[in-house]
Amino acid sequence: MTPHIRIFALAMLGALPASALAADPNLGRNLAATCANCHGTNGKSVGGMEALAGLPKDKIASAMKAFQRGEKPATIMHQLAKGYTDAQIDAIAGYLSAQK
């Protein structure tokens, strides 16, 4: 592939909307792995922190966005939540709500 074709191909990929690119089916799981530090593996807490597994998706997403905006008191969640986009929060919430 010549350099010109390679540049054109990369430019075309950048022009596609994110939805046109293949989504990672494990994105929610991978992002939620960070939650395991406090909320247990797959959101199944063994005590101390609230279990997130099986909670409604909108409740999880709403709480994370409240942490993000500083509306919900926290020791660390407000800092962690600021690192996620709305789409990532939605993926995390979807994954955790699907856990039993």
Secondary structure as GFF3:
##gff-version 3
##sequence-region A 1 100
A	DSSP	alpha_helix	3	15	.	.	.	ID=ss1
A	DSSP	three_ten_helix	18	20	.	.	.	ID=ss2
A	DSSP	alpha_helix	27	32	.	.	.	ID=ss3
A	DSSP	three_ten_helix	33	35	.	.	.	ID=ss4
A	DSSP	alpha_helix	36	39	.	.	.	ID=ss5
A	DSSP	three_ten_helix	41	43	.	.	.	ID=ss6
A	DSSP	alpha_helix	57	69	.	.	.	ID=ss7
A	DSSP	alpha_helix	77	81	.	.	.	ID=ss8
A	DSSP	alpha_helix	86	97	.	.	.	ID=ss9
###
